[in-house]
Amino acid sequence: MSEKENLNQETAEEIVETAAEEGKTQPAKEPKAKKDKKDKKVKTDKKPGIGKRLGRFFRELKAELKKVSWPSRAETLKKTGIVILCVLIVGVIVWIFDGIANGLVNALLSIFGH
């Protein structure tokens, strides 16, 4: 045993002797021994088959879709119109900046003559 283990063992024995001399009915607790990692058994849980996993996936999917708050037809059409309008506005802005950039490039090319 190492010195540390010997010291721990002697200390534990002294505690037991002191408790016995004082008339205590239960001896003091001894330090717990370290457990080996080998003592632990590794559990190998098998995965369920692909069919069971797919079945569970679709059942859970169906349950989740029942919880969804679907918009009404009017809300859907209104939001679709807003998206189309925003896309058109951004397209026009890009078209304007592209025309300006094209004009600048043509002006620079005509100035420097190539």
DSSP file (Angstrom, degrees, kcal/mol; ACC not computed):
  #  RESIDUE AA STRUCTURE BP1 BP2  ACC     N-H-->O    O-->H-N    N-H-->O    O-->H-N    TCO  KAPPA ALPHA  PHI   PSI    X-CA   Y-CA   Z-CA
    1    1 A M              0   0    0      0, 0.0     2,-0.1     0, 0.0     0, 0.0   0.000 360.0 360.0 360.0 153.4    0.0    0.0    0.0
    2    2 A S     >  -     0   0    0      1,-0.1     4,-2.4     4,-0.0     5,-0.2  -0.308 360.0-104.2 -78.8 169.8    1.1    3.6   -0.5
    3    3 A E  H  > S+     0   0    0      1,-0.2     4,-2.6     2,-0.2     5,-0.2   0.889 121.3  53.2 -62.1 -39.1    1.8    5.9    2.3
    4    4 A K  H  > S+     0   0    0      2,-0.2     4,-2.4     1,-0.2    -1,-0.2   0.916 110.0  46.8 -63.9 -43.4   -1.4    7.7    1.8
    5    5 A E  H  > S+     0   0    0      2,-0.2     4,-2.5     1,-0.2    -1,-0.2   0.897 112.4  50.7 -65.5 -40.1   -3.5    4.5    2.0
    6    6 A N  H  X S+     0   0    0     -4,-2.4     4,-2.6     2,-0.2    -2,-0.2   0.915 111.1  48.8 -61.5 -43.4   -1.5    3.4    5.1
    7    7 A L  H  X S+     0   0    0     -4,-2.6     4,-2.5     1,-0.2    -2,-0.2   0.913 111.8  48.6 -63.9 -43.4   -2.2    6.7    6.8
    8    8 A N  H  X S+     0   0    0     -4,-2.4     4,-2.3     2,-0.2    -1,-0.2   0.907 112.2  49.2 -62.4 -42.0   -5.9    6.5    5.9
    9    9 A Q  H  X S+     0   0    0     -4,-2.5     4,-2.2     2,-0.2    -2,-0.2   0.912 112.1  47.7 -64.3 -43.5   -6.1    3.0    7.3
   10   10 A E  H  X S+     0   0    0     -4,-2.6     4,-2.3     2,-0.2    -2,-0.2   0.909 111.6  50.5 -64.5 -41.9   -4.4    4.0   10.5
   11   11 A T  H  X S+     0   0    0     -4,-2.5     4,-2.1     1,-0.2    -2,-0.2   0.907 110.5  49.6 -62.8 -41.9   -6.6    7.0   11.0
   12   12 A A  H  X S+     0   0    0     -4,-2.3     4,-2.0     1,-0.2    -1,-0.2   0.902 110.8  49.6 -63.9 -41.4   -9.7    4.8   10.4
   13   13 A E  H  X S+     0   0    0     -4,-2.2     4,-2.4     1,-0.2    -1,-0.2   0.888 109.6  51.6 -65.2 -38.8   -8.5    2.3   13.0
   14   14 A E  H  X S+     0   0    0     -4,-2.3     4,-2.6     2,-0.2    -1,-0.2   0.893 108.7  51.0 -64.6 -39.7   -7.8    5.1   15.5
   15   15 A I  H  X S+     0   0    0     -4,-2.1     4,-2.2     2,-0.2    13,-0.2   0.911 110.9  48.5 -64.1 -42.1  -11.4    6.4   15.1
   16   16 A V  H  X S+     0   0    0     -4,-2.0     4,-2.1     2,-0.2    -2,-0.2   0.921 113.2  47.3 -64.6 -44.0  -12.8    2.9   15.6
   17   17 A E  H  X S+     0   0    0     -4,-2.4     4,-2.3     2,-0.2    -2,-0.2   0.910 112.0  50.0 -63.9 -42.6  -10.7    2.4   18.8
   18   18 A T  H  X S+     0   0    0     -4,-2.6     4,-1.9     1,-0.2    -1,-0.2   0.900 111.1  49.0 -63.9 -40.9  -11.6    5.8   20.1
   19   19 A A  H  X>S+     0   0    0     -4,-2.2     5,-2.2     1,-0.2     4,-0.5   0.894 110.8  50.2 -66.3 -39.5  -15.3    5.2   19.6
   20   20 A A  H ><5S+     0   0    0     -4,-2.1     3,-0.7     1,-0.2    -2,-0.2   0.892 110.2  50.2 -66.5 -38.7  -15.1    1.8   21.3
   21   21 A E  H 3<5S+     0   0    0     -4,-2.3    -1,-0.2     1,-0.2    -2,-0.2   0.862 108.0  53.1 -65.9 -36.3  -13.3    3.4   24.3
   22   22 A E  H 3<5S-     0   0    0     -4,-1.9    -1,-0.2    -5,-0.2    -2,-0.2   0.562 116.8-114.7 -78.4  -7.4  -15.9    6.1   24.6
   23   23 A G  T <<5 +     0   0    0     -3,-0.7    -3,-0.2    -4,-0.5     2,-0.2   0.680  56.4 161.0  85.6  18.5  -18.6    3.4   24.7
   24   24 A K      < -     0   0    0     -5,-2.2    -1,-0.2    -6,-0.2    -2,-0.0  -0.482  37.6-141.7 -71.5 143.6  -20.3    4.3   21.4
   25   25 A T  S    S+     0   0    0     -2,-0.2    -1,-0.1     1,-0.1    -5,-0.0   0.842  84.8  49.4 -77.5 -32.2  -22.5    1.6   20.1
   26   26 A Q  S    S-     0   0    0     -7,-0.1    -1,-0.1    -3,-0.0     3,-0.1  -0.911  84.0-128.2-111.3 132.5  -21.6    2.1   16.5
   27   27 A P        -     0   0    0      0, 0.0   -11,-0.1     0, 0.0     3,-0.1  -0.361  38.9 -90.7 -70.8 157.1  -18.1    2.5   15.2
   28   28 A A        -     0   0    0    -13,-0.2     2,-0.1     1,-0.1   -12,-0.1  -0.274  52.3 -91.7 -64.8 154.3  -17.2    5.5   13.1
   29   29 A K        -     0   0    0     -3,-0.1    -1,-0.1     1,-0.1     3,-0.1  -0.418  36.1-133.6 -71.1 140.6  -17.6    5.1    9.3
   30   30 A E        -     0   0    0     -2,-0.1     3,-0.1     1,-0.1    -1,-0.1  -0.642  34.9 -90.5 -88.6 151.8  -14.5    3.9    7.4
   31   31 A P        -     0   0    0      0, 0.0     2,-0.1     0, 0.0    -1,-0.1  -0.325  49.0-105.8 -61.9 144.0  -13.6    5.7    4.2
   32   32 A K        -     0   0    0      1,-0.1     2,-0.2    -3,-0.1     3,-0.0  -0.441  30.8-119.3 -72.3 141.8  -15.2    4.2    1.2
   33   33 A A        -     0   0    0     -2,-0.1     2,-0.2     1,-0.1    -1,-0.1  -0.556  33.5-104.3 -78.3 145.0  -13.0    2.2   -1.1
   34   34 A K        -     0   0    0     -2,-0.2     2,-0.3     1,-0.1    -1,-0.1  -0.484  34.2-127.8 -71.3 138.2  -12.7    3.5   -4.7
   35   35 A K        -     0   0    0     -2,-0.2     2,-0.2     1,-0.1    -1,-0.1  -0.644  20.1-119.0 -86.3 141.5  -14.7    1.5   -7.2
   36   36 A D    >   -     0   0    0     -2,-0.3     3,-1.0     1,-0.1     4,-0.4  -0.514  12.7-131.5 -75.1 147.0  -12.9    0.2  -10.2
   37   37 A K  G >  S+     0   0    0      1,-0.2     3,-0.8    -2,-0.2    -1,-0.1   0.736 105.5  67.3 -69.1 -20.7  -14.2    1.4  -13.5
   38   38 A K  G 3  S+     0   0    0      1,-0.2    -1,-0.2     3,-0.0    -3,-0.0   0.739  86.2  69.4 -71.6 -21.8  -14.3   -2.2  -14.7
   39   39 A D  G <  S+     0   0    0     -3,-1.0     2,-0.3     2,-0.1    -1,-0.2   0.793  79.8  90.6 -67.7 -26.9  -17.1   -3.0  -12.2
   40   40 A K  S <  S-     0   0    0     -3,-0.8     2,-0.4    -4,-0.4    -3,-0.0  -0.526  74.1-140.4 -73.8 131.6  -19.6   -0.9  -14.2
   41   41 A K        -     0   0    0     -2,-0.3     2,-0.5     1,-0.0    -2,-0.1  -0.778  11.9-131.2 -93.7 135.4  -21.4   -3.0  -16.8
   42   42 A V        -     0   0    0     -2,-0.4     2,-0.4     2,-0.0    -1,-0.0  -0.737  18.1-142.2 -86.7 125.0  -22.0   -1.3  -20.1
   43   43 A K        -     0   0    0     -2,-0.5     2,-0.8     2,-0.0    -1,-0.0  -0.733   7.0-155.8 -87.7 132.9  -25.6   -1.6  -21.3
   44   44 A T        -     0   0    0     -2,-0.4     2,-0.5     2,-0.0    -2,-0.0  -0.869  10.0-168.5-111.1  99.1  -26.0   -2.2  -25.0
   45   45 A D        -     0   0    0     -2,-0.8     2,-0.3     1,-0.0    -2,-0.0  -0.751  16.7-136.5 -87.2 127.4  -29.5   -1.0  -25.9
   46   46 A K        -     0   0    0     -2,-0.5     3,-0.1     1,-0.1    -2,-0.0  -0.626  17.7-119.0 -84.0 142.0  -30.4   -2.0  -29.4
   47   47 A K        -     0   0    0     -2,-0.3     3,-0.1     1,-0.1    -1,-0.1  -0.490  33.0-106.7 -72.4 146.6  -32.1    0.5  -31.7
   48   48 A P        -     0   0    0      0, 0.0    -1,-0.1     0, 0.0     5,-0.0  -0.335  49.6 -84.5 -66.7 160.7  -35.6   -0.4  -32.9
   49   49 A G     >  -     0   0    0      1,-0.1     4,-2.2    -3,-0.1     5,-0.2  -0.072  39.1-103.2 -63.5 167.3  -35.8   -1.4  -36.5
   50   50 A I  H  > S+     0   0    0      1,-0.2     4,-2.4     2,-0.2     5,-0.2   0.849 120.5  55.2 -62.4 -35.9  -36.1    1.1  -39.3
   51   51 A G  H  > S+     0   0    0      2,-0.2     4,-2.3     1,-0.2    -1,-0.2   0.912 109.0  46.0 -64.8 -43.0  -39.8    0.3  -39.7
   52   52 A K  H  > S+     0   0    0      2,-0.2     4,-2.4     1,-0.2    -2,-0.2   0.893 113.1  50.1 -67.3 -39.2  -40.6    1.1  -36.1
   53   53 A R  H  X S+     0   0    0     -4,-2.2     4,-2.3     2,-0.2    -2,-0.2   0.914 112.3  46.7 -66.4 -41.8  -38.5    4.3  -36.2
   54   54 A L  H  X S+     0   0    0     -4,-2.4     4,-2.4     2,-0.2     5,-0.2   0.908 112.0  51.3 -65.4 -41.2  -40.3    5.5  -39.3
   55   55 A G  H  X S+     0   0    0     -4,-2.3     4,-2.1     1,-0.2    -2,-0.2   0.923 111.4  46.9 -60.6 -44.8  -43.7    4.7  -37.8
   56   56 A R  H  X S+     0   0    0     -4,-2.4     4,-2.5     2,-0.2     5,-0.2   0.895 110.2  54.4 -63.9 -40.1  -42.9    6.6  -34.7
   57   57 A F  H  X S+     0   0    0     -4,-2.3     4,-2.4     1,-0.2    -2,-0.2   0.937 110.5  44.6 -59.1 -47.9  -41.6    9.5  -36.7
   58   58 A F  H  X S+     0   0    0     -4,-2.4     4,-2.3     2,-0.2    -1,-0.2   0.851 111.9  52.5 -70.1 -33.4  -44.8    9.8  -38.7
   59   59 A R  H  X S+     0   0    0     -4,-2.1     4,-2.0    -5,-0.2    -1,-0.2   0.929 112.9  44.7 -64.2 -44.0  -47.0    9.4  -35.6
   60   60 A E  H  X S+     0   0    0     -4,-2.5     4,-2.3     2,-0.2    -2,-0.2   0.876 111.7  53.6 -67.2 -37.0  -45.1   12.2  -33.9
   61   61 A L  H  X S+     0   0    0     -4,-2.4     4,-2.3    -5,-0.2    -2,-0.2   0.920 109.1  48.2 -61.7 -44.7  -45.2   14.3  -37.1
   62   62 A K  H  X S+     0   0    0     -4,-2.3     4,-1.3     1,-0.2    -1,-0.2   0.900 111.1  50.8 -63.2 -41.7  -49.0   13.9  -37.2
   63   63 A A  H  X S+     0   0    0     -4,-2.0     4,-0.7     1,-0.2    -1,-0.2   0.893 111.6  47.7 -64.7 -39.8  -49.4   14.9  -33.6
   64   64 A E  H >X S+     0   0    0     -4,-2.3     3,-0.9     1,-0.2     4,-0.6   0.889 107.9  54.6 -69.1 -38.8  -47.2   18.0  -34.1
   65   65 A L  H >< S+     0   0    0     -4,-2.3     3,-0.5     1,-0.3    -1,-0.2   0.780 101.5  59.5 -67.8 -25.0  -49.2   19.1  -37.2
   66   66 A K  H 3< S+     0   0    0     -4,-1.3    -1,-0.3     1,-0.2    -2,-0.2   0.783 102.4  54.1 -69.9 -25.3  -52.4   18.9  -35.2
   67   67 A K  H << S+     0   0    0     -3,-0.9    -1,-0.2    -4,-0.7    -2,-0.2   0.630  85.5 108.5 -81.9 -14.3  -50.9   21.5  -32.8
   68   68 A V    <<  -     0   0    0     -4,-0.6     2,-1.0    -3,-0.5    -3,-0.0  -0.377  68.0-135.6 -69.9 139.0  -50.1   24.0  -35.6
   69   69 A S        -     0   0    0     -2,-0.1    -1,-0.1     0, 0.0    -2,-0.1  -0.828  25.7-155.6 -93.8 101.6  -52.3   27.2  -35.8
   70   70 A W        -     0   0    0     -2,-1.0     2,-0.1     1,-0.1     0, 0.0  -0.569  13.9-119.7 -82.0 139.2  -53.0   27.4  -39.6
   71   71 A P        -     0   0    0      0, 0.0    -1,-0.1     0, 0.0     2,-0.0  -0.361  29.8-107.2 -74.0 157.2  -53.8   30.8  -41.0
   72   72 A S     >  -     0   0    0      1,-0.1     4,-2.2    -2,-0.1     5,-0.2  -0.274  31.8-103.9 -75.8 169.9  -57.1   31.4  -42.7
   73   73 A R  H  > S+     0   0    0      1,-0.2     4,-2.4     2,-0.2     5,-0.2   0.896 121.8  52.1 -62.5 -39.9  -57.4   31.8  -46.5
   74   74 A A  H  > S+     0   0    0      2,-0.2     4,-2.3     1,-0.2    -1,-0.2   0.912 109.7  48.4 -63.9 -43.5  -57.8   35.6  -46.2
   75   75 A E  H  > S+     0   0    0      2,-0.2     4,-2.5     1,-0.2     5,-0.2   0.910 111.5  50.7 -62.6 -41.5  -54.7   35.9  -44.0
   76   76 A T  H  X S+     0   0    0     -4,-2.2     4,-2.2     1,-0.2    -2,-0.2   0.928 111.7  46.4 -63.3 -45.8  -52.7   33.8  -46.5
   77   77 A L  H  X S+     0   0    0     -4,-2.4     4,-2.2     2,-0.2    -1,-0.2   0.897 112.6  50.9 -64.4 -40.0  -53.8   35.9  -49.5
   78   78 A K  H  X S+     0   0    0     -4,-2.3     4,-1.9     1,-0.2    -2,-0.2   0.934 113.0  44.4 -63.1 -46.8  -53.0   39.1  -47.7
   79   79 A K  H  X S+     0   0    0     -4,-2.5     4,-2.0     1,-0.2    -1,-0.2   0.843 111.4  54.0 -69.4 -32.8  -49.5   38.0  -46.7
   80   80 A T  H  X S+     0   0    0     -4,-2.2     4,-2.4    -5,-0.2    -1,-0.2   0.911 108.0  50.7 -65.2 -41.9  -48.8   36.6  -50.1
   81   81 A G  H  X S+     0   0    0     -4,-2.2     4,-2.4     1,-0.2    -2,-0.2   0.892 108.6  51.8 -61.8 -40.1  -49.7   40.0  -51.6
   82   82 A I  H  X S+     0   0    0     -4,-1.9     4,-2.4     2,-0.2    -1,-0.2   0.910 110.0  49.1 -63.3 -41.8  -47.4   41.8  -49.2
   83   83 A V  H  X S+     0   0    0     -4,-2.0     4,-2.3     2,-0.2    -2,-0.2   0.926 111.5  48.4 -64.1 -44.9  -44.5   39.5  -50.2
   84   84 A I  H  X S+     0   0    0     -4,-2.4     4,-2.2     1,-0.2    -2,-0.2   0.914 111.8  50.1 -62.3 -42.6  -45.1   40.0  -53.9
   85   85 A L  H  X S+     0   0    0     -4,-2.4     4,-2.3     1,-0.2    -1,-0.2   0.912 110.8  49.1 -62.0 -43.9  -45.3   43.8  -53.5
   86   86 A C  H  X S+     0   0    0     -4,-2.4     4,-2.5     1,-0.2     5,-0.2   0.895 110.2  51.1 -63.2 -40.6  -42.0   43.8  -51.5
   87   87 A V  H  X S+     0   0    0     -4,-2.3     4,-2.4     1,-0.2    -1,-0.2   0.910 110.6  49.0 -63.8 -41.8  -40.3   41.8  -54.2
   88   88 A L  H  X S+     0   0    0     -4,-2.2     4,-2.3     2,-0.2    -2,-0.2   0.912 111.3  49.4 -64.5 -42.4  -41.4   44.2  -56.9
   89   89 A I  H  X S+     0   0    0     -4,-2.3     4,-2.2     2,-0.2    -2,-0.2   0.933 113.0  45.9 -62.7 -46.3  -40.2   47.2  -54.9
   90   90 A V  H  X S+     0   0    0     -4,-2.5     4,-2.5     1,-0.2    -1,-0.2   0.893 111.6  53.6 -64.1 -39.2  -36.8   45.7  -54.3
   91   91 A G  H  X S+     0   0    0     -4,-2.4     4,-2.4    -5,-0.2    -2,-0.2   0.905 108.8  48.5 -61.3 -42.2  -36.6   44.6  -58.0
   92   92 A V  H  X S+     0   0    0     -4,-2.3     4,-2.4     2,-0.2    -1,-0.2   0.913 111.0  50.5 -65.0 -42.1  -37.3   48.2  -59.1
   93   93 A I  H  X S+     0   0    0     -4,-2.2     4,-2.4     1,-0.2    -2,-0.2   0.928 112.3  46.5 -61.6 -44.8  -34.7   49.6  -56.8
   94   94 A V  H  X S+     0   0    0     -4,-2.5     4,-2.4     1,-0.2    -1,-0.2   0.903 111.2  52.8 -63.8 -40.4  -32.1   47.1  -58.1
   95   95 A W  H  X S+     0   0    0     -4,-2.4     4,-2.0     2,-0.2    -2,-0.2   0.893 110.1  48.3 -61.9 -40.6  -33.1   47.9  -61.7
   96   96 A I  H  X S+     0   0    0     -4,-2.4     4,-2.2     2,-0.2    -2,-0.2   0.940 113.3  45.9 -65.4 -47.9  -32.6   51.7  -61.0
   97   97 A F  H  X S+     0   0    0     -4,-2.4     4,-2.6     1,-0.2    -2,-0.2   0.867 111.3  53.2 -64.6 -35.2  -29.2   51.2  -59.4
   98   98 A D  H  X S+     0   0    0     -4,-2.4     4,-2.6     2,-0.2    -1,-0.2   0.908 108.9  49.5 -64.4 -41.7  -28.1   48.8  -62.2
   99   99 A G  H  X S+     0   0    0     -4,-2.0     4,-2.3     2,-0.2    -2,-0.2   0.902 112.0  48.2 -63.4 -41.0  -29.1   51.5  -64.8
  100  100 A I  H  X S+     0   0    0     -4,-2.2     4,-2.3     2,-0.2    -2,-0.2   0.931 113.2  47.0 -64.6 -45.5  -27.1   54.1  -62.9
  101  101 A A  H  X S+     0   0    0     -4,-2.6     4,-2.3     1,-0.2    -2,-0.2   0.896 111.8  51.1 -63.7 -40.3  -24.0   51.8  -62.6
  102  102 A N  H  X S+     0   0    0     -4,-2.6     4,-2.4     1,-0.2    -1,-0.2   0.913 110.0  49.7 -63.3 -43.1  -24.3   50.9  -66.3
  103  103 A G  H  X S+     0   0    0     -4,-2.3     4,-2.2     1,-0.2    -2,-0.2   0.899 111.1  49.6 -62.6 -41.1  -24.4   54.6  -67.3
  104  104 A L  H  X S+     0   0    0     -4,-2.3     4,-2.5     2,-0.2    -2,-0.2   0.909 111.3  48.4 -64.4 -42.5  -21.3   55.4  -65.1
  105  105 A V  H  X S+     0   0    0     -4,-2.3     4,-2.3     1,-0.2    -2,-0.2   0.926 112.7  47.9 -65.0 -44.1  -19.3   52.5  -66.7
  106  106 A N  H  X S+     0   0    0     -4,-2.4     4,-2.1     2,-0.2    -1,-0.2   0.886 111.9  50.9 -63.9 -37.7  -20.3   53.6  -70.2
  107  107 A A  H  X S+     0   0    0     -4,-2.2     4,-1.9     2,-0.2    -2,-0.2   0.918 111.0  47.6 -65.2 -43.6  -19.4   57.2  -69.4
  108  108 A L  H  X S+     0   0    0     -4,-2.5     4,-2.1     1,-0.2    -2,-0.2   0.886 112.1  50.1 -65.0 -38.7  -16.0   56.2  -68.0
  109  109 A L  H  X>S+     0   0    0     -4,-2.3     5,-1.2     1,-0.2     4,-0.7   0.882 110.8  48.9 -67.4 -37.3  -15.3   54.0  -71.1
  110  110 A S  H  <5S+     0   0    0     -4,-2.1    -1,-0.2     2,-0.2    -2,-0.2   0.845 111.1  51.0 -71.8 -32.1  -16.2   56.8  -73.5
  111  111 A I  H  <5S+     0   0    0     -4,-1.9    -2,-0.2     1,-0.2    -1,-0.2   0.937 116.3  38.4 -68.4 -46.6  -14.0   59.3  -71.6
  112  112 A F  H  <5S-     0   0    0     -4,-2.1    -1,-0.2    -5,-0.1    -2,-0.2   0.421 107.7-133.2 -90.5   1.7  -10.9   57.0  -71.6
  113  113 A G  T  <5       0   0    0     -4,-0.7    -3,-0.2    -5,-0.1    -4,-0.1   0.818 360.0 360.0  60.5  51.1  -11.7   55.8  -75.2
  114  114 A H      <       0   0    0     -5,-1.2    -4,-0.1     0, 0.0    -1,-0.1   0.385 360.0 360.0-115.6 360.0  -11.4   52.1  -75.4
